[in-house]
């Protein structure tokens, strides 16, 4: 008996060197060098969990699993890191932790260049190549490649918010969201960019920011050639193809394709302007508008045209300017042949067809189709003439009035008659002249 037991140990030891796997599973292709390994594996098929915890309802297929679980009750952390103060309840956790010091990533993906410090993370990553989503939601059609993503999703159905902020009344469905929220109170921004002075409260914010340096745009639209550095930007872009507007205003009938646009719209009902300028009395409903306003004080114009000397304080203004170089007019009217370089110009033009005049004067009965025309009209009530000539004492209520006046000083006559040699300083004078030919 003693000899046969020693013989068995010797046989097992030899197999570890030869890597022979003579114990094969009848239910799948897995094979093992030891009979005990096969027994443990079979429970993954049967679902049997004979090892039960005496302190809770948890059960495990392997005895080692129960041992590891018990430390969650005792709180014992006997495995200490020699390089820092961290302690762990399991040896495997300590091993994984050590890799954060060494930077070692031994688990390499065979399909791309990525490498991981943990085998489990490699497994999760592989699903991005296979597209496999084994974890299905029982309440809707969604499926996920990882179990924790399914758990994360389930709170969308339950509405449960167990993670409460101790500094305010807010509550969150996920612990990670609570952590991100806490920095709003502390102002802490531990994630710093190595290439500029920008810092972020969340690691994800730093990752997204880094793409502004690298120019990387991994999120590509399948319906057009556009690509984006952030997944959320791609999602926002997709609604331009679908036309979907799921975000509805509860105070009026308007709908929006993006949640942020709905938020911006709601303040038009409340009249709230929480973002105040420190340099003047101006206040704004959006933080972005305040930032843009500040440039009026600083005079900063960071957006430069590469084709001419002009510079702009806003990126949108630079985009609008570029069409003067390209001559592009992508926004076409469906009711006539006119085309426009900007969508806002098309919207204004459409009112010439509908006759709509939404901009009403509060001092008289007049109404206008354009906001700018209403502004011009208002000076007839105030008598204000802010546009002054530098060469004489004249002043004008409208900028175009000053422009027309300036040609009296320069002698410029840009409006030429196509039927004779005469030229005029003002367009109205040319019009009056034309009737002499007709």
Phi, psi and omega in degrees: 000313179300318183293317182294326179293316179297322180297322179294318178298319181297318181297317180296320181295321180296321182295328179293331178277319182278344183062024177290135180235088187269350181260106186254144179280134180283346185258343177208188185271001183294144178223152187223153180276342181232148181295324180298324178296320178295318179301314180297322181293321184302328181296339177290336176274318185279338183076007181293135179227081187282345184263105186252144179280135180281345186258344177210187185270003182294144178222153187222151179279337181240147179297323179298325177298319178295318179301314180296324181292324186300330181291343175291336176273319184278335182075009182291133178228085189270351182260110186255142176277132180282349185256345177206187185272002184294141175231155186221153180275341182232144180297322181297324178294322177296317179300315179296321180296320181304327181294337177290336176277319184277336183076007182290137177229082189283345185262104187257140176281133182277350184256345177210186187272359185288148178223155187224152179276341181236142181295323180299322179292326176296317178302313179299319181297322183302331181292339176291336177273319184277337183076008182293134178225081187283344185262104187257141176280132182278351183255346177210185186274359185288148178221155187224153180278340182231145184296321183292333175291325176294316177300316179301319181290325187301331181292342176294332178274321185277332182073009182291137178228077186281346186262105187256140177280131182278351183257347176207187186272000186287148178226154187224153181278340182232143180297321181297324179291323177298317180301316179297323181292322183304325182293342174294331178276319185275334183073009183290136177226080187282345185263104187255142177281133180282348186255347176207185186272001184291142177227155186225152179278338182234147181298323179299323178298320178295317180301312179297320181296322183302332180291339175290336176274319184277337183077008182292136178225081187282345185263104187256140177281133182277351184255346177208186187273000185288148177222154188224153179277342182233143181296321181296327178293322177296317179300315179298322180293323185301329181292342175291337176272319185275334183074007183292137177227079187280347185263109187257139176279131181279350183256346176208187186270002185289146177231157186222152180278339182231143181298322180299322178293325176296316178301315179298323181291322185302326181293343175290337175276319185277335182073010183289133177230077187282345185262105187256142178278133180281347185258346177206187185272000183296143176222150187224153179279340181236143179296323180299320180294325177296316179301316179295322180296321181304327180297335176294329179279318184280335183075007182292135177227081188283346185261105187255140176280133182277351184256346177209186186273359185288148177224154187224152179278342182235143180295321180299323179293324176296318179299315179298321181295323186300331182292340175292331177279319184276333183073008182292136177225078187282346185263103187257140177281133182277350184256345177210185187273000185289148177223155187224153180278339181232145181296323181298324178293323177295316179302316179295320180297323183301332180292339176290336176274319184276339183076008181291135178227081187282345185262102186258141176279131182279351183255347176210186186273359185289149177223154186222153180276340180241141177297321181296325179292323176298317178301315179298321180294324185301330181292341176291336176274319185276336183074008182292138178227080187281346185262103187257142177279133180281348185256346177209186186273000185288149177223156186224150180280337182239148180295322181292331176297319177295319179299314180297322180293324186300331181292341176290335176273321184276336183078006181293138178229082187280347185262104187257140177280132182278349184258346176208186186272000185287150177223156187224153180279340182231147182296322181297325179293322177296317180301315180296325180291322184303323183297338177293331178280328182277000000 
